[in-house]
Amino acid sequence: MNIAGIVYVVISSFFGQLVGMVYYSPQCIGGLKFKALNEKSKPDAECTHPTTAFVRSFLAGVLEAGLIYHVLEIIGSVSTFQQVLLGAVYLTLFHAVIEAPHYGFENRNIQLLFIHMGYHLLHLFVVITVLVYGLYWS
């Protein structure tokens, strides 16, 4: 991966974080998430260690974007938004299929799965779009 690739990986991770900050905000889906967790709805600002949580999430996002970047390099070409959207949908469904059994075994509320999958779909669409722009459209 060249310097430009690294820049696009970091940029896509940043935009992925922004999607999460908006999506999980109390004004958007955050309230539903806390209801599904059977907790009192509260803003994310009351997280015990928000800086640590953000740094971990950002680093995981950089790793995720780097892996997707390499997969896109292997694929060779993505030329339409339809292909980007399909990639995001397939990755989200793949994750959902892997994650779904945990909800039964761990007695989690299945609504959380759907809440998180909505985020993953938006997040992956943004990340893949930025990476595809960097690889093929710029």
BADO-883338 format. One record per residue (C-alpha): residue number from 0; residue in three letters; x, y, z. Coordinates in pm, whole numbers. Layout:
% BADO-883338
{k:NUM | r:ALA | px:X | py:Y | pz:Z}
...
END
This chain:
% BADO-883338
{k:0 | r:MET | px:0 | py:0 | pz:0}
{k:1 | r:ASN | px:141 | py:337 | pz:-102}
{k:2 | r:ILE | px:117 | py:666 | pz:88}
{k:3 | r:ALA | px:-200 | py:768 | pz:-97}
{k:4 | r:GLY | px:-360 | py:436 | pz:2}
{k:5 | r:ILE | px:-272 | py:494 | pz:366}
{k:6 | r:VAL | px:-423 | py:843 | pz:347}
{k:7 | r:TYR | px:-747 | py:706 | pz:200}
{k:8 | r:VAL | px:-760 | py:433 | pz:466}
{k:9 | r:VAL | px:-731 | py:695 | pz:742}
{k:10 | r:ILE | px:-980 | py:929 | pz:572}
{k:11 | r:SER | px:-1232 | py:647 | pz:524}
{k:12 | r:SER | px:-1191 | py:548 | pz:890}
{k:13 | r:PHE | px:-1255 | py:906 | pz:998}
{k:14 | r:PHE | px:-1573 | py:926 | pz:789}
{k:15 | r:GLY | px:-1678 | py:585 | pz:921}
{k:16 | r:GLN | px:-1645 | py:724 | pz:1275}
{k:17 | r:LEU | px:-1858 | py:1024 | pz:1182}
{k:18 | r:VAL | px:-2129 | py:790 | pz:1054}
{k:19 | r:GLY | px:-2124 | py:607 | pz:1389}
{k:20 | r:MET | px:-2134 | py:929 | pz:1590}
{k:21 | r:VAL | px:-2445 | py:1045 | pz:1404}
{k:22 | r:TYR | px:-2614 | py:703 | pz:1377}
{k:23 | r:TYR | px:-2576 | py:615 | pz:1747}
{k:24 | r:SER | px:-2655 | py:966 | pz:1873}
{k:25 | r:PRO | px:-2959 | py:1002 | pz:2099}
{k:26 | r:GLN | px:-3127 | py:1208 | pz:1825}
{k:27 | r:CYS | px:-3099 | py:920 | pz:1580}
{k:28 | r:ILE | px:-3077 | py:550 | pz:1680}
{k:29 | r:GLY | px:-2901 | py:583 | pz:2017}
{k:30 | r:GLY | px:-3225 | py:593 | pz:2215}
{k:31 | r:LEU | px:-3351 | py:275 | pz:2049}
{k:32 | r:LYS | px:-3020 | py:105 | pz:2118}
{k:33 | r:PHE | px:-3038 | py:177 | pz:2491}
{k:34 | r:LYS | px:-3402 | py:66 | pz:2502}
{k:35 | r:ALA | px:-3300 | py:-260 | pz:2336}
{k:36 | r:LEU | px:-3028 | py:-297 | pz:2599}
{k:37 | r:ASN | px:-3295 | py:-246 | pz:2867}
{k:38 | r:GLU | px:-3106 | py:55 | pz:2996}
{k:39 | r:LYS | px:-3222 | py:409 | pz:3045}
{k:40 | r:SER | px:-3165 | py:605 | pz:2726}
{k:41 | r:LYS | px:-2866 | py:829 | pz:2777}
{k:42 | r:PRO | px:-2625 | py:1020 | pz:2554}
{k:43 | r:ASP | px:-2296 | py:859 | pz:2458}
{k:44 | r:ALA | px:-2119 | py:1145 | pz:2635}
{k:45 | r:GLU | px:-2188 | py:957 | pz:2960}
{k:46 | r:CYS | px:-1968 | py:668 | pz:2843}
{k:47 | r:THR | px:-1717 | py:586 | pz:3119}
{k:48 | r:HIS | px:-1409 | py:631 | pz:2898}
{k:49 | r:PRO | px:-1522 | py:801 | pz:2573}
{k:50 | r:THR | px:-1170 | py:890 | pz:2457}
{k:51 | r:THR | px:-1047 | py:532 | pz:2498}
{k:52 | r:ALA | px:-1359 | py:398 | pz:2327}
{k:53 | r:PHE | px:-1311 | py:640 | pz:2036}
{k:54 | r:VAL | px:-941 | py:555 | pz:1995}
{k:55 | r:ARG | px:-1013 | py:180 | pz:1998}
{k:56 | r:SER | px:-1297 | py:224 | pz:1753}
{k:57 | r:PHE | px:-1085 | py:441 | pz:1523}
{k:58 | r:LEU | px:-795 | py:194 | pz:1527}
{k:59 | r:ALA | px:-1033 | py:-93 | pz:1452}
{k:60 | r:GLY | px:-1172 | py:121 | pz:1168}
{k:61 | r:VAL | px:-824 | py:177 | pz:1026}
{k:62 | r:LEU | px:-759 | py:-199 | pz:1035}
{k:63 | r:GLU | px:-1098 | py:-269 | pz:876}
{k:64 | r:ALA | px:-1040 | py:-10 | pz:601}
{k:65 | r:GLY | px:-690 | py:-144 | pz:537}
{k:66 | r:LEU | px:-826 | py:-495 | pz:491}
{k:67 | r:ILE | px:-1103 | py:-373 | pz:260}
{k:68 | r:TYR | px:-844 | py:-171 | pz:66}
{k:69 | r:HIS | px:-639 | py:-484 | pz:2}
{k:70 | r:VAL | px:-949 | py:-681 | pz:-103}
{k:71 | r:LEU | px:-1035 | py:-401 | pz:-346}
{k:72 | r:GLU | px:-681 | py:-417 | pz:-486}
{k:73 | r:ILE | px:-721 | py:-793 | pz:-541}
{k:74 | r:ILE | px:-1064 | py:-752 | pz:-707}
{k:75 | r:GLY | px:-911 | py:-508 | pz:-950}
{k:76 | r:SER | px:-1189 | py:-264 | pz:-1036}
{k:77 | r:VAL | px:-1507 | py:-121 | pz:-895}
{k:78 | r:SER | px:-1668 | py:118 | pz:-1137}
{k:79 | r:THR | px:-2022 | py:194 | pz:-1015}
{k:80 | r:PHE | px:-2199 | py:298 | pz:-697}
{k:81 | r:GLN | px:-2415 | py:-13 | pz:-741}
{k:82 | r:GLN | px:-2103 | py:-228 | pz:-695}
{k:83 | r:VAL | px:-2004 | py:-24 | pz:-387}
{k:84 | r:LEU | px:-2352 | py:-65 | pz:-238}
{k:85 | r:LEU | px:-2355 | py:-440 | pz:-314}
{k:86 | r:GLY | px:-2016 | py:-475 | pz:-147}
{k:87 | r:ALA | px:-2146 | py:-297 | pz:163}
{k:88 | r:VAL | px:-2465 | py:-509 | pz:165}
{k:89 | r:TYR | px:-2273 | py:-837 | pz:124}
{k:90 | r:LEU | px:-2024 | py:-751 | pz:400}
{k:91 | r:THR | px:-2309 | py:-646 | pz:630}
{k:92 | r:LEU | px:-2504 | py:-965 | pz:563}
{k:93 | r:PHE | px:-2190 | py:-1173 | pz:609}
{k:94 | r:HIS | px:-2135 | py:-1010 | pz:947}
{k:95 | r:ALA | px:-2502 | py:-1052 | pz:1044}
{k:96 | r:VAL | px:-2495 | py:-1424 | pz:965}
{k:97 | r:ILE | px:-2184 | py:-1471 | pz:1179}
{k:98 | r:GLU | px:-2316 | py:-1253 | pz:1465}
{k:99 | r:ALA | px:-2680 | py:-1371 | pz:1477}
{k:100 | r:PRO | px:-2621 | py:-1699 | pz:1667}
{k:101 | r:HIS | px:-2460 | py:-1508 | pz:1956}
{k:102 | r:TYR | px:-2789 | py:-1331 | pz:2020}
{k:103 | r:GLY | px:-2962 | py:-1661 | pz:2094}
{k:104 | r:PHE | px:-2684 | py:-1814 | pz:2299}
{k:105 | r:GLU | px:-2618 | py:-1494 | pz:2496}
{k:106 | r:ASN | px:-2987 | py:-1406 | pz:2535}
{k:107 | r:ARG | px:-2939 | py:-1066 | pz:2366}
{k:108 | r:ASN | px:-3227 | py:-864 | pz:2227}
{k:109 | r:ILE | px:-3247 | py:-938 | pz:1852}
{k:110 | r:GLN | px:-3339 | py:-572 | pz:1792}
{k:111 | r:LEU | px:-2976 | py:-487 | pz:1864}
{k:112 | r:LEU | px:-2867 | py:-701 | pz:1570}
{k:113 | r:PHE | px:-3086 | py:-499 | pz:1334}
{k:114 | r:ILE | px:-2980 | py:-168 | pz:1490}
{k:115 | r:HIS | px:-2611 | py:-256 | pz:1450}
{k:116 | r:MET | px:-2657 | py:-395 | pz:1098}
{k:117 | r:GLY | px:-2811 | py:-63 | pz:990}
{k:118 | r:TYR | px:-2501 | py:112 | pz:1115}
{k:119 | r:HIS | px:-2267 | py:-139 | pz:950}
{k:120 | r:LEU | px:-2442 | py:-96 | pz:615}
{k:121 | r:LEU | px:-2407 | py:284 | pz:625}
{k:122 | r:HIS | px:-2054 | py:266 | pz:766}
{k:123 | r:LEU | px:-1933 | py:18 | pz:506}
{k:124 | r:PHE | px:-2094 | py:211 | pz:221}
{k:125 | r:VAL | px:-1907 | py:527 | pz:327}
{k:126 | r:VAL | px:-1576 | py:347 | pz:387}
{k:127 | r:ILE | px:-1590 | py:153 | pz:59}
{k:128 | r:THR | px:-1690 | py:466 | pz:-135}
{k:129 | r:VAL | px:-1390 | py:660 | pz:-3}
{k:130 | r:LEU | px:-1154 | py:370 | pz:-70}
{k:131 | r:VAL | px:-1289 | py:309 | pz:-421}
{k:132 | r:TYR | px:-1257 | py:680 | pz:-494}
{k:133 | r:GLY | px:-894 | py:666 | pz:-384}
{k:134 | r:LEU | px:-814 | py:349 | pz:-576}
{k:135 | r:TYR | px:-1007 | py:388 | pz:-899}
{k:136 | r:TRP | px:-1188 | py:719 | pz:-938}
{k:137 | r:SER | px:-931 | py:982 | pz:-842}
END
